[in-house]
Structure formats: C-alpha cells, structure tokens
Amino acid sequence: MYENLTEKQEKTLVWLKEQTIDRCKVKGCNTGRIVKNGDYCTCYKAFKWLVHLVGSNIPKDYWTLELSELEIPDSIKGVVIEGLNNYEAMMEQGLGFIFTGTNGIGKTSLLCEIGKFFLRKYKKVFYTLGDQLVRSAMNPDLLNTTYDWDYFDVILIDEFEKIYIKAQSDYSIKEIEKFLRSTIPYGKVVCIATNSTEDELIEQFGVSPVSAFRGNLKFVNFIQADKRVKLQDAWMDRLKKREDLLNNKIINFHAERFFNGLR
C-alpha cells in the first residue's frame, strides 16, 4: 500500500493512525487534501511524518527525542551540528560519522537524531543493526535484495560490533566490507554506532576497512562512564514515552517541522 514499507511496518502505521489521528474532524477534510489557504490539513501532515518515521525503521523510543535533550558533551554535539549544517556536502561526498564508546552514553540517540534530521530534509533514511546485516551477509544475494540500498540516501548502522560477534566466518565480514565500500563513496551518508574502539575495530575487521572508514567517516569518541545505573533509574520514564508517542500535539509539532524542512 505504501512505498517501500514492509507488511509489519504497514501494520504499525495503521495502528499509530488509529491511536492518534484516526478520523479527522476538520470540516471538509476526508482525505487530507488541501483544505484552505493552499495548506494541507494537520492530519495529513501528521500522517506523512508517521509514514516517513515508520519507513525509516528508527526505533519508536527515539521518535520524540530532541538533540538539545541529549546528555552528551557539547563538543560532540558541535561536531554533528557542523556536519548537518553542511548536509548537502555530506551527501555529495559520502561523508558520515562513526560513534564509538560504551553502552548507554547516547550513541543510538544521536544516530537517530541524525536520521530524523535527514527525514526532515525529505531524504530516505534506513536504520538497521549490525547483526541484521550479518544475517543478510550469510547470503550475498540477500544482502542486496532484502533492502533496496539504492533507494535510501542515509543508512544508519547501530551496534556495529555485532557484525564481528555474530559473524560465523570471515566470509560474511568480507561481504559486509564489500557492501560498505560500494555504498559509502556514492552519495550515501552512512553513520555507524559501535561499542568498539578504533583499535578494536582494526582487530576485528582489519586495517583495510577501517582505513576506508577514516576517509569517509568522522570518528567521534564518547569518553564517558557507562550509564547503566542511570538507565535503570529512567525505567519509569520509558513507560511514559508511550504517552509522548501517541500525543497528537507532539506529533503535529514534528510534522510541521518536517513539512517546513526545519531542524
């Protein structure tokens, strides 16, 4: 029904629509078409934003986060903001980031914020995990057909170290290296998050692929302690995130930013 959405994503989208927008009560709005002053109805904007979010595969826990809310060093935020301010150059030259550091310090959150930024620039974004790439790499044909990589402009790979941990042979690692080498240089923004340090990546994958990374990906090291205790303390906050996820005011706020191309 919707371009490039899986059956599971379509079900998620239908559920979200039912829980939030449902049937628009604005007079004369049945399909979400232009209703007045040449503008789209709020319900249409919200639905289109949800379509892009669901299609990006970005986890729902990160949909309502803001870059300003992330508890990460300003120096790291500054590097990312500088890159995003020049996002067209990033795309043209295949530039991206690789975030390294321990668990619970904000790597995934920052990865998802980058993804949402590019969604608001009407770019096609896809988020995946390292072990999902490994399962595809066990079958090289599957790696290229499971996901239409040519379709996406921005590819986010989280838990990259699991490529090494989950791989059953050097063969799968080589297939993924080949995929990365063929993807990064051709107008794709690839951003990676990993618990491994740069030296550990060299041990895991060898000098050659890490050297390729250095040419296209900015290494950003999170030098912070593991925040697992803080994550446990925030457990109740995660229960409340469902309220944010289904909050029409929050959805409409992000939808307006999306339609206006705002950060």
N, C-alpha and C positions, 0 to 999 in steps of 0.2 A: 504493500500500500504506500509506504513512504520510502523514498530513495535511499538505498544503502543501509536500511535498518534490518536487523535480524528479526525473526519471529518473537524472540524473547524481548527485544528492545521495543517492538511494537506493542506488546502486552503491557510493558512498563509505562509506555507513553499513554496508552488508553486509560490505565489506572490513575496516572497522575492527572490527566484531564478530568476524569470523573471526580477526583478528590479536590480539585482546585477550581478550574474554570467552569466545568460542567456546561450547562446551557446558559449562554449569555443573556442577560436580562435587559440589555440596551435595546430600546425600541428600533426596529428595522434591521437589527443585526442577527441574521440567521447563519451566515456562512463566514463571518469575519471579514467581509469585504469592506471597502471604503464606506464609511457611514456619514462623515461630514468634514467639511474644510479640507478635503483632499488627504485626510489622515486615516490610518487604519484603526479599527476598534481595538481597545485594550486587550480583549480576549484573543484576538488574532495575533497580536504582538507576543503575548504570553505563550501562546501555543507554539509559535515559530521558535521562540527561545528554548522551550522544552524539547522540541524536535531536535535542535542542534545539540543540546546538552546530552540527551539520551543517545544520540548517534555518535557522540564523541567517546562514549564508554567511560568518561570520567566518573569515578565513584560518587554516589549521591551525598556522602558525608562531606564532600568538598564543594558542593554546588553553591552554598550561601556564604562561604568564607570570603574575606576581603584581604588583599595584600597588606593593607595597613594593620590588620588584626594579628598578623603572624608574628610570633615572638622569636624573631631571628635577627641577627646583627644588622644594623643599618648599612654596614659596608657591603653585605651580601645583597640586601635589597637594592642598594645603589647600583651594583653591577648589573643586576637583572633589569632594573628600570632603564638604565642606559641602553641596554640591548633592545628592549621593547620600544624605546623611543626611535630606534632605527630598524624597526621590524622588516621594512621592505628590503633593506640591505641584507638582513639575516636570511631572508627567503631567497634572494637572488644568488647569494654566495654559499648557501647551505650551512649557515652558522647556527650553533646551538650551545647548550650548556650541559655539563655533567656534574651533578651534585654528589659529593662524597661525604660520608660521616656515619655515625652510629644511629641506632634506632631512635625514633621519637623526637627528632630535633627540627622537623619541618620540611624535610626534603620533598615528600609527597605533596604536601600542601603547596609548596612553591611550584612544583611541577604542574599541579592542577590550575594554579593561578595563571601560569603562562598559557596553558591550554585555553582557559576562558578568555584571556586577552585576545588570542587569535580568533576565537569564535566570534568575538565582538567586531573583528575586522573581516568577518564573513569568509574566514578560511576554514578548510575542512580539517578537523582535528581528530586524532585517534590515540587513546590511552590503552596500553597493554602492560602485562607483567612479563618478567624475564622467563619464568617457567612456561608461560604460554607460547613464547617464541621457540623454546626448546622442543615442546611437543610438536610444533609445526616443522621444526628443522629435522626431526626424525624422518620426515618425508619432504624432500626438497620441493616437490611439486605443490605440496600442501602449503608450504611457506609462502608461495606466490599466489595461491588461489584462495586460501582461507580469508585473507584480507586483500582487498584491491589496493595495493600500496600506491599505485599511480593516482588513485582517487584522492588521497589525503595530501594535504600541504604540510601538516605538522604531526609528527609522531612522537609520543611520549612513552618511554620505556621505564617502568618502575621495577625496583628490586632486581636490578640488572645482574647482581652477583649470582642469582639463582640459575642463570644460564649456565654457569660453571658448575654449581652444586648439583643441578638436576641432570646435566648432560651425561649420557651414558658412554660417550665416546668422543674422541677428537673430531669425528666426522661432523657431528651436529654443530660444534663450535665453529668449524670451518665454514659450514653453510651459513651460519649467522653472520660470521665475519664478512663473507661474500655479499650477503644481503646489505649489511651496513655500509660496506664500501661502495656498493652500487646505488644506494639510496642517498647518502649524505651529500655527495657532490652535485646533485642535480636538482637544485632549487627546493630541497626539502629541509625543513627545520626539524632536527632530531634532538630531543632533550632527554637526558638519562639521569636516574637517581639510583645510587648504589651504596651499600654499607661498606664496600671495599675501598681501601685507599688506592692511590695511584700505583704504588709499588705492588700492592696485592693484585691489582688488575693485570700488571705485567706478568706476575707469577701465574695467574690463571689463564690468560689469553695469549701471552707472549708479547714481545716488543712491537711487532709489526702492526697489529690492530690498534694498540694504544698510541702508537705514533700517528696513525691515521686520525685517531680522535683528536690529538693535540692540534692537528691542522685545522679542524673544523669546530671542535667543541671547547668552550671555555671551562676549565676545571675550577670548580668552586668548592672549597673545603669547609664544611661546618665543624668548627672546633668548639664543641660544646659537650658537656656530660650527657650521658644517656638519661632521658627524662621519663623513664618508665613509671616511676612513682607518681610523677605529675599526671601522666596519662591515666593512671588508676584513679587519682583524685578527681579527674574530669569525667569519670564514667557516667555520672548522672547528667552531665551536660550533653552527652551523646543521645540520651533518651529524649532530651528536649529538642534535638535537631530535627526530629520528625515534624515538630510544630513549625519550624522555620521552612522545612521542605514543602509543606502544604499551606504556607502562609501566602495568600494572594498578594498582599502588599509587597512582600519581599520579591515574589516572582515578577510582579509588574515593574518594580524598581529595576531589576536586572534586565527585563525585557526592553524597557525604554533605553537603557544604556546600549543594549545590543542593536536596536534599530537606529540609534544615533551614532554608532561606532565609537562610543566612549570607553575609556579605560575603566 
